[in-house]
Amino acid sequence: MCGIVGYIGPQQAAGLLTEGLARLEHRGYDSAGIAVLGSRLQVVKKAGRVRDLVDALPKRFAGKVGIGHTRWATHGPANDVNAHPHVSADGRVAVVHNGIVDNAASLRERLTDSGVELASDTDTEVFAHLIASSTAENLEAKVVEGLSQVEGTWGLAVVHADFPDRMVVARNGSPLIVGVGDGEMYVASDLAAVVRHTTTVAHLDDGELATVTATGFTTFRQDLTTTITTAREVDVDPSAYEYGELADEPRMFTEIHEQPSSVERALRGRLDERFGTAHLGGLNLDPRELRAIRRVKILGCGSAYYVGQMGAGLIEELARVPADAEAASEFRYRNPIIEPDTLYVAVSQSGETIDTLLAVQEIKRKGGRVLGVVNVVGSAIARAVDGGIYLHAGPEIAVASTKALTNMYVAFSLLALQLGRVRDLSIADGKRLIAGLQALPTQIEEILKSESHLEEIAARLAEAESMFFVGRVRGYPVAREGAQKLKEISYRHAEAYQTSELKHGPLALISESVPTVAIVPQDELTDRNVAALHEISARRGPLVVVTHPDVDLGELDALRVDVPKNEVELDPILMTIPLQLIAFHAAKALGHDVDKPRNLAKSVTVE
């Protein structure tokens, strides 16, 4: 969630640090701060936005070594004192930290008993005091001694006034990269912070530390044994992190409108029209191994979980393999049975979602095979799995996922197609689905052209304090995702139900003040869906119906949203696009920050 950035080199650090922090704002935070090491260690930190920190910086804030942080409160409220960096009592050590110190209470008590006056309510402050009290002769050993007393997770960066030529960083469960420049080095929790300056990075593994100087870096373990970690060029266009033509619009708006091109990237080179199948070489599975799979289990959190439900239904439908999705945050806590003939699939935009990463590690410990569906090359999940599918959605900055979610469904379509074609899916059906996939970009563009109509609908929904989203079978995960999107950026209460379940309880809540957004595709359940909507209308419940042009709603009193018809298996992803726009415009109508919704973060790296 929180963000880390560090710099060491010939330039003044302060401007580079605040620039990097501004590029991490999407991760979610409530305060920010930087520490700069020049003739002395100076720290400025501020509750609020990065711009508030910039305004608070003194004119003379010189130093060519520094660390910065955006904090998302866990221990103690969001205020100036609890903001990072945290400094030792002697003012010589500064630390920034992502993660959670599980034994913070006992460490704080021990430090207080020893005479240390703790300045903040945070768990992070203990690092500064533990490192400062170490009698080791070098910074590396001081940090290791401090870490040896801590239980929990961390992405950590440390500077020390006695060692002005270096910083030490450490990773255990929270992402951290080292960026290699020309006579200068960077540290960050996210590539976005440093991509303007370098795309040559090294990803630290859990349990690994690094000494970073202006001329390079070395890595080691907590027992101080050296490790071999190599920096590699990341295949990313730095300009993709810029706003471009839609610079005046929220990033979520930009990302919604990027979906036609992002879907094209996801499909490029992966379709085999001759044999009606998909090519996913990154799976590292040959046809015989694919045929041996007897079950598919998809794991994700939030929107990734809901698109996992869509993907599970698709895999069952096309490959006739039992498949289901589960919230990764719950998976490992029920002591799951890991089956050798089950294919596990971990879904995460960032590739760093801690709940999903921990689920992957649990599966690997028990001998299971795991694939990753991620958007970030070199991320923790991408490096932990046996194979996978990169989304190629491009950087997604807004907290609410849009283009990455769409590409996740495309990835599951390709996986289902490849699994189906090694089983009983005919070549004719394979070619039919390929044609449907190829039509998606144009059809998404068509949906985006109806934005003004969707904006009007959103304004009406924004007036309601609570609403339902309903759908059946393929439509139910679409409804869940629609409710999620509306909740997270408009702050309106929205609940998703199977349409068939309305009469088993929820119908009691239908009234003139509780709208329902219904997902009604043209499929084998259309008539039953429409009949259920008449029950809502009879109780004067306002209706918005997302459907296909040829669906006859009869005399139903409803606001209608027509979506282009694709193959029945691919319709769900097209039906999510108008729900993205409705959520976006509802949030805008209510005056909310759509890119950075309250209490939420883009990359959830703490449990």
Secondary structure, 3 states (H helix, E strand, C coil): CCEEEEEECCCCHHHHHHHHHHCCHHHCCCEEEEEEECCCEEEEEEECCHHHHHHHCCCCCCCCEEEEEEECCCCCCCCCCCCCCEECCCCCEEEEEECCECCHHHHHHHHHHCCCCCCCCCCCHHHHHHHHCCCCCCHHHHHHHHHCCCCECEEEEEEECCCCCCEEEEEEECCCEEEECCCCEEEECCHHHCCCCCCEEEECCCCEEEEEECCEEEEEECCCCEECCCCEECCCCHHHHCCHHHCCCCHHHHHHHCHHHHHHHHHCCCEECCCCEECCHHHCCCHHHHHCCCEEEEEECCHHHHHHHHHHHHHHHHHCCCEEEEEHHHHHHHCCCCCCCEEEEEEECCCCCHHHHHHHHHHHHCCCEEEEEECCCCCHHHHHCCEEEECCCCCCCCCCCCHHHHHHHHHHHHHHHHHHHCCCCCHHHHHHHHHHHHHHHHHHHHHHCCHHHHHHHHHHHCCCCEEEEEECCCHHHHHHHHHHHHHHHHCCEEEEEEHHHHHHCHHHHCECCECEEEEECCCCCHHHHHHHHHHHHHCCCCEEEEECCCCCCCCCCCEEEECCCCCCCCHHHHHHHHHHHHHHHHHHHCCCCCCCCCCCCCCCCCC
